[in-house]
Amino acid sequence: MTQTGSPDSSQRRWSAACPNCGATVEFASAASASAVCSFCRSCLLREGSALRKIGVSADLLNDYSALQLGASGRFSSEPFSIVGRLQIGYSGGSWNEWHALFDSGKSGWLSEDNGQFVLSFDAPLSEAVPQSHELVLGDLIVLAGQSWRVAALTLARVLAAQGELPRPPDLQGEHWVAELRNAQDEVGTLDYGQTSGAQWSLGRAVRLEELAMQGLREDKDTGLASRAIECPSCGAALTPQLANSKAIVCGQCHAVVDISQGVGADLAHYAQANGREPQIALGSVGRLAVSGGAALPWQVVGYQERCDLPVAGSDDEQTFWREYLLFNKTEGFAFLVDTEEGWSLVRPLTGAPQGSGDKVEWQGKSFKKRWSYRAKVTYVLGEFYWQVDREQQALVSDYEGAQGNSGALLSREQTADEVTWSFGRKLDASEVAKAFKLDGAPGEALTRDVASLSGSNPRFVRNFILGLFALFFLFMLVKSCSSQSDDCQAYKDNFGEASSEYAQCKRSGGPRIYPGGGSYSGGSYGGSGSGGGGHK
């Protein structure tokens, strides 16, 4: 192995010939244990002054990430360069772990998380690490002197490797990756893919702008314009606009197409009933402030309609709401949520609030649980940074700010393998209309008659009681519903025949109303958490 240097830098590089093809393989750090030959893709282990082939990496999926080898930045005033990458696959797609080599010789990992980025560093643990099968999603554990919530349990595998790595990648089989989150807005990761035991790393959310990144793939070089693919359902052209999209909906036939495994010949997809156009059109840009911060431009890139699933035998009536997925190139993603009770704007959290039961705390503020329910996605449009499955379900708990913290919101969503928290605030319909320049009728259509749906409103109580008498009278006259009756009449009366609520109810086959009647005026505060977390 030979040593090389450049006249304008004190940085030394080590190089050797690939034992498989003879190409030159360079190392920027003497501490790096492995590299992948850029010519033959042999995975090479460094042993003293020699290289030994330990496997062959598969080709990388073209995921159009903004990062690439050679990109550089600064963190805590210390320069670093991107010198390697691991592409990790799981059932919902793939994510990247970028090896960041600092000038001091320290290694870090810049990885994707909920449409954002997390910078993590490997760290030692003095205590015994729990086995992967001992971890339970959502449980509280103590590790590295801190309390953590188990946020994700992912069965993963290394799909491909690139460049220089601090340790040899495990190219064989699957392993568990456990993601932990705490109240300090940190992410802890236990990677059980190491032969010597679980590898612990600790990190926090970062923005590429904050890292002063240079050498990123420019938009013109990412190939998005030439990424047009053919809809597997109708043949129409699909052109993803976001580099990290994992699902896209055909604008012609509204089929949902899975592109999480890369663009290939056979794309998984499913058809869905054509719904109504969203009140805020895809592609619209509006300036909104998340949680009292500065107003920033957010573009509508996705839209989904959801409903709750009342428990059989309960008094709850099914409720529908809408969520707009917003994107800002420096801030990542946020959700603009439209429910019967009004509007809210939230973003996924890196950390996890403290507490349990009906009360939790986040950043020194108290929140009280308002309701819990199971939610289902009924219709989607646009692009999403997670894999969209048919009728995705999640267990949702919504919290409202307490003790002088009114207007603030928290939402917890749990799927089979992940827990995602979102934080934000309530908005007036007028603020939404102004942000997206929806003047006149379009803006007025955003407003909800909240008072008519509130159980504390006397008119609601009077009408509700009169309605019960009317229903009882009708029940005595007609003991069974005719096949021509409208099961969604309540939504038609409240919101109108042209409303999204009425259309959603009709598409879902009518509301699930159980003996005892009752009204459930909920609706998620948070965005769908069915595909965030896990550094995905």
VMD Tcl script that draws the C-alpha trace (Angstrom):
set ca {
  {0.00 0.00 0.00}
  {1.43 3.37 -1.00}
  {0.99 6.82 0.55}
  {0.14 9.87 -1.54}
  {-0.35 13.53 -0.78}
  {-1.36 16.71 -2.56}
  {0.74 19.92 -2.63}
  {-2.11 22.09 -1.27}
  {-3.16 19.81 1.56}
  {-1.58 17.99 4.47}
  {-4.17 15.24 4.02}
  {-2.53 11.89 3.29}
  {-4.20 9.21 1.22}
  {-3.40 5.51 1.11}
  {-3.81 3.55 -2.11}
  {-3.49 -0.06 -3.18}
  {-4.39 -2.23 -6.15}
  {-7.70 -4.10 -6.07}
  {-6.83 -7.82 -5.75}
  {-9.70 -8.67 -8.08}
  {-9.28 -6.27 -11.04}
  {-6.07 -4.34 -10.34}
  {-7.73 -0.91 -10.24}
  {-6.38 1.62 -7.75}
  {-8.37 1.84 -4.53}
  {-7.75 4.88 -2.32}
  {-8.31 5.43 1.41}
  {-8.65 8.93 2.85}
  {-8.22 7.66 6.42}
  {-5.73 5.28 7.96}
  {-8.52 4.13 10.27}
  {-10.86 3.01 7.48}
  {-11.25 -0.75 7.48}
  {-12.99 -1.34 4.19}
  {-13.64 0.04 0.72}
  {-15.55 -0.91 -2.40}
  {-13.71 -0.95 -5.72}
  {-15.42 1.53 -8.03}
  {-14.59 -0.63 -11.08}
  {-15.51 -4.22 -10.18}
  {-17.53 -3.49 -6.97}
  {-15.47 -5.93 -4.94}
  {-15.83 -5.31 -1.21}
  {-12.28 -5.13 0.16}
  {-11.00 -5.58 3.70}
  {-7.83 -3.75 4.61}
  {-5.27 -5.97 6.35}
  {-2.08 -4.06 7.07}
  {-0.62 -3.05 3.71}
  {-2.77 -5.46 1.69}
  {-6.39 -5.69 0.58}
  {-8.48 -8.87 0.72}
  {-11.70 -9.44 -1.18}
  {-14.54 -10.40 1.19}
  {-17.52 -10.12 -1.16}
  {-19.12 -8.27 -4.03}
  {-21.51 -5.36 -3.60}
  {-24.64 -5.21 -5.71}
  {-25.26 -2.18 -7.91}
  {-26.67 0.83 -6.12}
  {-30.30 1.75 -6.65}
  {-30.59 5.11 -8.39}
  {-32.43 6.98 -5.64}
  {-31.53 10.49 -6.86}
  {-30.25 11.59 -3.47}
  {-28.84 15.11 -3.27}
  {-25.74 13.68 -1.56}
  {-22.85 12.04 -3.37}
  {-19.28 10.95 -2.76}
  {-16.96 13.95 -2.58}
  {-19.56 16.32 -1.14}
  {-18.27 18.30 1.86}
  {-19.58 20.33 4.76}
  {-18.98 21.53 8.32}
  {-20.44 20.40 11.63}
  {-19.61 22.20 14.90}
  {-17.01 24.18 12.91}
  {-15.21 20.97 11.84}
  {-14.92 20.13 8.11}
  {-15.92 16.73 6.76}
  {-16.24 14.96 3.42}
  {-18.60 12.22 2.21}
  {-16.37 9.26 1.38}
  {-18.68 6.24 1.47}
  {-22.24 4.99 1.51}
  {-24.32 2.03 2.65}
  {-27.66 1.51 0.95}
  {-29.97 -0.27 3.39}
  {-33.12 -2.11 2.32}
  {-36.22 -3.02 4.28}
  {-39.80 -4.05 3.48}
  {-40.83 -0.45 2.79}
  {-37.97 0.50 0.49}
  {-34.44 1.68 1.20}
  {-32.43 4.45 2.84}
  {-28.82 5.67 2.70}
  {-26.17 5.85 5.41}
  {-23.47 8.24 4.16}
  {-20.01 7.92 5.73}
  {-18.82 11.42 6.73}
  {-15.06 11.55 7.38}
  {-13.92 14.57 9.44}
  {-10.53 16.21 9.12}
  {-9.76 15.04 12.67}
  {-10.15 11.43 11.50}
  {-13.54 10.99 13.25}
  {-16.28 9.19 11.33}
  {-19.97 10.07 11.30}
  {-23.09 8.84 9.52}
  {-25.40 11.20 7.63}
  {-28.64 9.33 7.10}
  {-32.19 9.94 5.93}
  {-35.00 10.21 8.49}
  {-38.66 11.08 7.82}
  {-37.70 13.10 4.75}
  {-35.01 14.91 6.75}
  {-31.40 14.09 7.75}
  {-29.77 12.86 10.97}
  {-26.04 13.08 11.70}
  {-24.90 10.29 14.06}
  {-21.64 9.14 15.61}
  {-20.69 5.68 16.82}
  {-20.24 5.57 20.58}
  {-19.24 2.94 23.18}
  {-21.69 1.55 25.73}
  {-20.58 0.59 29.22}
  {-23.73 -1.42 30.01}
  {-25.11 -4.59 28.47}
  {-27.12 -4.01 25.32}
  {-30.63 -5.49 25.25}
  {-31.20 -8.19 22.67}
  {-33.32 -7.23 19.70}
  {-36.11 -9.63 20.68}
  {-36.31 -7.97 24.12}
  {-37.28 -4.59 22.69}
  {-40.96 -3.65 22.44}
  {-42.17 -0.82 20.23}
  {-43.12 2.22 22.29}
  {-41.50 0.97 25.52}
  {-39.30 3.14 27.73}
  {-35.72 1.89 28.23}
  {-32.62 3.36 29.87}
  {-29.41 3.28 27.84}
  {-26.23 5.39 27.86}
  {-27.50 7.18 30.96}
  {-30.70 8.43 29.30}
  {-34.34 7.42 28.96}
  {-35.40 6.42 25.46}
  {-38.57 5.38 23.68}
  {-38.35 2.52 21.20}
  {-39.51 4.29 18.03}
  {-38.84 1.72 15.30}
  {-37.85 -1.94 14.90}
  {-36.75 -2.61 11.33}
  {-35.59 -5.85 9.76}
  {-32.94 -4.54 7.35}
  {-30.26 -5.75 4.97}
  {-27.32 -4.10 3.22}
  {-28.29 -3.77 -0.44}
  {-25.10 -2.17 -1.70}
  {-21.99 -0.33 -0.57}
  {-19.86 2.39 -2.12}
  {-16.56 4.09 -1.39}
  {-14.69 4.03 1.92}
  {-16.19 2.66 5.14}
  {-15.07 2.60 8.78}
  {-15.93 -1.10 9.11}
  {-16.66 -3.96 6.69}
  {-20.31 -4.12 5.63}
  {-22.30 -7.28 6.28}
  {-23.49 -8.23 2.80}
  {-25.19 -11.44 3.92}
  {-28.65 -11.86 5.37}
  {-30.92 -9.57 7.37}
  {-30.52 -7.98 10.79}
  {-32.54 -5.83 13.15}
  {-32.09 -2.09 13.51}
  {-33.69 -0.49 16.58}
  {-34.28 3.23 16.62}
  {-34.65 5.05 19.94}
  {-35.75 8.65 20.51}
  {-35.61 10.86 23.60}
  {-36.90 14.15 24.99}
  {-33.65 15.93 24.02}
  {-34.64 15.56 20.33}
  {-31.95 12.93 19.79}
  {-31.93 9.64 17.87}
  {-30.14 6.56 19.18}
  {-29.61 3.52 16.97}
  {-28.79 -0.08 17.84}
  {-27.56 -1.91 14.73}
  {-27.59 -5.66 15.36}
  {-25.81 -6.47 12.11}
  {-22.31 -6.54 13.64}
  {-20.66 -9.87 14.44}
  {-19.11 -8.37 17.58}
  {-22.51 -7.30 18.93}
  {-24.89 -4.38 18.48}
  {-23.33 -1.11 17.32}
  {-24.59 1.98 19.19}
  {-24.73 5.43 17.57}
  {-26.13 8.75 18.76}
  {-27.31 11.63 16.58}
  {-29.67 14.52 15.99}
  {-31.56 16.10 13.12}
  {-29.62 18.45 10.83}
  {-30.37 20.46 7.71}
  {-28.08 20.32 4.69}
  {-28.13 24.13 4.70}
  {-26.98 24.11 8.34}
  {-24.07 21.87 7.34}
  {-23.02 24.33 4.60}
  {-22.85 21.43 2.16}
  {-20.91 21.82 -1.08}
  {-20.58 19.48 -4.03}
  {-24.19 18.26 -3.87}
  {-25.82 16.87 -6.95}
  {-27.56 19.83 -8.54}
  {-31.19 19.53 -9.61}
  {-30.12 19.48 -13.25}
  {-27.83 16.52 -12.54}
  {-30.20 14.37 -10.49}
  {-31.95 13.11 -13.57}
  {-35.44 13.86 -12.24}
  {-36.49 15.36 -15.54}
  {-35.47 12.17 -17.32}
  {-36.86 9.95 -14.58}
  {-40.23 9.73 -16.36}
  {-41.64 6.23 -16.16}
  {-44.68 4.57 -17.62}
  {-47.67 4.02 -15.36}
  {-48.03 0.23 -15.06}
  {-51.81 0.64 -15.00}
  {-52.65 2.96 -17.90}
  {-49.34 3.75 -19.60}
  {-49.37 7.48 -18.84}
  {-46.03 9.18 -18.15}
  {-45.09 9.56 -14.47}
  {-42.35 12.05 -13.57}
  {-41.35 12.14 -9.89}
  {-40.37 15.65 -8.81}
  {-38.82 14.79 -5.43}
  {-35.54 12.96 -5.05}
  {-36.72 10.86 -2.09}
  {-40.20 9.91 -3.30}
  {-41.11 6.29 -2.60}
  {-44.62 6.38 -4.08}
  {-46.31 8.38 -6.83}
  {-49.94 8.54 -7.94}
  {-50.78 8.55 -11.64}
  {-52.52 11.80 -12.57}
  {-54.59 10.05 -15.23}
  {-55.90 6.82 -13.67}
  {-54.99 7.59 -10.01}
  {-53.18 4.27 -9.57}
  {-50.70 4.29 -6.66}
  {-47.26 3.21 -7.93}
  {-44.50 1.97 -5.61}
  {-41.08 3.33 -6.63}
  {-39.40 2.57 -3.29}
  {-37.29 -0.21 -4.81}
  {-36.08 1.93 -7.67}
  {-37.45 2.36 -11.17}
  {-37.51 -0.99 -12.93}
  {-39.51 -2.96 -15.43}
  {-42.11 -4.22 -12.94}
  {-43.54 -1.63 -10.58}
  {-45.94 -2.68 -7.85}
  {-49.14 -0.66 -7.97}
  {-52.79 -0.70 -6.99}
  {-55.90 1.00 -8.32}
  {-58.09 3.29 -6.26}
  {-61.49 4.85 -6.79}
  {-61.21 8.29 -8.31}
  {-61.96 10.93 -5.69}
  {-62.49 14.66 -5.72}
  {-59.69 17.09 -6.35}
  {-58.17 18.56 -3.16}
  {-59.27 22.06 -2.17}
  {-55.62 23.18 -2.37}
  {-54.23 22.02 -5.70}
  {-51.07 19.91 -5.93}
  {-48.10 22.11 -6.76}
  {-49.53 25.13 -4.94}
  {-47.05 27.12 -2.85}
  {-48.00 28.95 0.35}
  {-46.05 30.73 3.07}
  {-46.76 29.28 6.52}
  {-45.00 29.33 9.89}
  {-44.63 26.03 11.75}
  {-44.98 26.34 15.54}
  {-44.57 30.11 15.58}
  {-41.35 30.21 13.54}
  {-40.71 32.30 10.45}
  {-43.12 31.89 7.55}
  {-41.54 29.77 4.82}
  {-42.70 28.72 1.35}
  {-44.23 25.24 1.38}
  {-45.28 23.37 -1.75}
  {-48.16 20.86 -1.79}
  {-46.62 17.63 -3.11}
  {-49.06 15.04 -1.77}
  {-52.63 14.71 -0.60}
  {-54.40 11.96 1.32}
  {-57.86 11.36 2.71}
  {-58.22 9.37 5.92}
  {-60.96 8.14 8.22}
  {-61.13 6.67 11.70}
  {-62.24 3.08 12.35}
  {-64.61 3.02 15.33}
  {-64.53 -0.06 17.53}
  {-67.44 -2.41 16.90}
  {-70.14 -1.86 19.51}
  {-68.94 1.64 20.42}
  {-70.94 4.86 20.21}
  {-68.56 6.49 17.78}
  {-69.48 7.59 14.28}
  {-66.90 7.43 11.51}
  {-65.11 10.71 10.79}
  {-63.20 11.82 7.68}
  {-60.38 14.33 7.22}
  {-57.75 15.43 4.71}
  {-53.97 15.89 4.90}
  {-51.71 17.84 2.53}
  {-48.04 16.82 2.41}
  {-45.92 19.99 2.18}
  {-42.27 20.25 1.11}
  {-39.59 22.90 1.64}
  {-36.14 22.22 0.17}
  {-34.28 23.25 3.35}
  {-36.80 22.18 6.02}
  {-38.07 18.89 4.63}
  {-41.72 17.92 5.05}
  {-44.75 19.09 7.02}
  {-48.46 18.21 7.09}
  {-51.36 20.64 6.65}
  {-54.38 18.87 8.18}
  {-58.03 19.72 7.49}
  {-60.56 18.22 9.93}
  {-64.15 18.94 10.94}
  {-62.80 21.05 13.80}
  {-60.48 23.21 11.70}
  {-56.92 23.31 10.37}
  {-53.52 22.44 11.83}
  {-49.89 22.44 10.64}
  {-47.45 19.88 12.06}
  {-43.99 18.41 11.40}
  {-42.54 15.00 12.36}
  {-40.27 15.12 15.42}
  {-36.79 13.68 15.73}
  {-37.24 13.10 19.46}
  {-40.09 11.73 21.57}
  {-42.15 13.50 24.27}
  {-41.89 12.34 27.88}
  {-44.74 10.93 29.91}
  {-47.41 8.31 29.47}
  {-51.15 7.93 29.71}
  {-53.17 11.09 29.19}
  {-50.35 13.60 29.82}
  {-47.01 14.14 28.07}
  {-44.42 16.93 27.94}
  {-42.39 18.27 25.05}
  {-39.78 21.01 25.32}
  {-41.07 22.08 28.72}
  {-44.72 22.30 27.62}
  {-47.57 20.09 28.84}
  {-50.06 18.32 26.60}
  {-53.23 16.40 27.44}
  {-54.61 13.54 25.37}
  {-57.91 14.32 23.72}
  {-58.65 11.04 21.97}
  {-57.18 7.81 20.56}
  {-58.44 5.92 17.54}
  {-57.39 3.73 14.62}
  {-57.07 5.57 11.31}
  {-57.09 4.36 7.71}
  {-55.97 5.98 4.45}
  {-58.77 5.93 1.86}
  {-57.39 7.98 -1.04}
  {-54.09 9.59 -2.11}
  {-52.71 11.91 -4.79}
  {-49.22 13.19 -5.60}
  {-45.88 11.95 -4.21}
  {-44.87 10.61 -0.79}
  {-41.56 10.00 0.98}
  {-42.88 6.73 2.39}
  {-44.25 3.65 0.68}
  {-48.02 4.00 0.36}
  {-49.91 0.75 0.91}
  {-53.58 0.14 0.23}
  {-55.70 1.27 3.19}
  {-52.72 1.90 5.47}
  {-53.72 1.87 9.13}
  {-52.21 3.45 12.22}
  {-53.13 3.79 15.90}
  {-53.37 7.55 16.54}
  {-53.38 9.55 19.79}
  {-53.92 13.32 19.62}
  {-52.85 15.75 22.35}
  {-53.66 19.42 22.93}
  {-51.54 22.00 24.71}
  {-52.41 22.71 28.35}
  {-51.51 25.32 30.98}
  {-51.12 28.37 28.77}
  {-50.02 26.26 25.80}
  {-53.32 26.40 23.93}
  {-53.13 26.07 20.18}
  {-50.13 23.73 20.30}
  {-50.66 20.14 19.16}
  {-48.95 16.77 19.41}
  {-49.87 13.59 17.57}
  {-48.57 10.05 18.02}
  {-49.01 7.46 15.26}
  {-48.05 3.81 15.65}
  {-47.89 1.15 12.97}
  {-46.70 -2.45 13.26}
  {-43.02 -1.48 13.41}
  {-42.80 2.27 14.07}
  {-43.92 5.14 16.31}
  {-43.89 8.68 14.89}
  {-44.58 11.91 16.80}
  {-45.61 15.18 15.13}
  {-45.70 18.67 16.66}
  {-47.43 21.83 15.46}
  {-50.24 24.30 15.94}
  {-53.82 25.12 15.00}
  {-54.53 27.48 12.11}
  {-57.48 29.61 11.11}
  {-58.99 28.88 7.72}
  {-58.31 32.51 6.79}
  {-54.56 31.97 7.36}
  {-54.59 28.96 5.03}
  {-56.57 30.85 2.37}
  {-54.20 33.82 2.57}
  {-51.07 31.62 2.46}
  {-52.17 29.87 -0.74}
  {-53.88 32.97 -2.21}
  {-57.30 31.33 -2.32}
  {-59.54 34.37 -2.71}
  {-63.31 34.34 -3.06}
  {-65.17 31.04 -3.24}
  {-62.07 28.78 -3.00}
  {-61.02 30.49 0.21}
  {-64.51 30.43 1.70}
  {-64.76 26.70 1.00}
  {-61.88 26.06 3.42}
  {-63.91 27.30 6.41}
  {-65.58 24.75 8.66}
  {-68.76 25.55 10.61}
  {-67.00 24.47 13.79}
  {-69.74 25.70 16.13}
  {-72.33 23.46 14.52}
  {-70.12 20.44 15.27}
  {-69.18 21.32 18.82}
  {-70.87 19.43 21.62}
  {-70.66 22.53 23.83}
  {-72.84 24.59 21.50}
  {-76.49 24.87 22.64}
  {-77.77 24.80 19.07}
  {-75.89 21.53 18.50}
  {-77.39 19.99 21.63}
  {-80.91 21.11 20.68}
  {-80.56 19.82 17.13}
  {-79.00 16.59 18.35}
  {-81.92 15.90 20.69}
  {-84.48 16.79 18.03}
  {-82.59 14.57 15.64}
  {-82.83 11.63 18.01}
  {-86.61 12.05 18.24}
  {-86.82 12.27 14.46}
  {-84.71 9.16 14.02}
  {-86.84 7.28 16.54}
  {-90.01 8.32 14.72}
  {-88.59 7.23 11.38}
  {-87.44 3.97 12.88}
  {-90.95 3.22 14.04}
  {-92.29 3.90 10.54}
  {-89.60 2.02 8.66}
  {-88.07 -0.93 10.49}
  {-85.41 -1.59 7.92}
  {-83.45 0.64 5.58}
  {-84.41 0.39 1.98}
  {-81.75 -0.35 -0.62}
  {-82.25 3.18 -1.99}
  {-81.48 5.01 1.30}
  {-78.39 7.23 1.59}
  {-76.15 6.01 4.45}
  {-74.18 9.27 4.21}
  {-77.18 11.59 4.60}
  {-75.70 13.17 7.76}
  {-72.60 14.28 5.84}
  {-74.76 15.49 2.95}
  {-76.88 17.59 5.31}
  {-73.93 19.05 7.25}
  {-71.48 19.73 4.41}
  {-73.49 19.56 1.19}
  {-73.72 17.07 -1.65}
  {-70.57 18.48 -3.32}
  {-68.45 18.30 -0.18}
  {-65.32 16.18 0.28}
  {-66.83 14.70 3.47}
  {-69.88 13.39 1.61}
  {-67.74 12.09 -1.28}
  {-65.36 10.29 1.11}
  {-68.27 8.69 2.97}
  {-69.81 7.42 -0.28}
  {-66.48 6.00 -1.47}
  {-65.90 4.16 1.80}
  {-69.29 2.48 1.66}
  {-71.01 4.66 4.26}
  {-70.22 5.49 7.86}
  {-69.83 2.85 10.51}
  {-72.63 3.80 12.91}
  {-73.22 1.38 15.74}
  {-76.13 0.96 18.15}
  {-76.42 3.94 20.47}
  {-75.65 6.55 17.80}
  {-73.33 9.31 18.98}
  {-70.93 11.64 17.23}
  {-67.15 11.50 16.97}
  {-65.72 14.86 15.93}
  {-62.09 13.87 15.88}
  {-59.58 13.76 13.08}
  {-55.83 13.51 13.17}
  {-53.66 16.46 14.20}
  {-50.60 14.77 12.72}
  {-49.58 13.50 9.34}
  {-49.56 9.85 8.44}
  {-46.73 8.19 10.31}
  {-46.80 5.04 8.25}
  {-43.48 5.60 6.62}
  {-41.20 7.85 8.57}
  {-38.53 7.04 11.14}
  {-36.03 4.25 11.02}
  {-33.61 6.50 9.13}
  {-35.72 5.67 6.12}
}
mol new
graphics top color blue
foreach p $ca { graphics top sphere $p radius 0.5 }
foreach p [lrange $ca 0 end-1] q [lrange $ca 1 end] { graphics top cylinder $p $q radius 0.2 }
display resetview
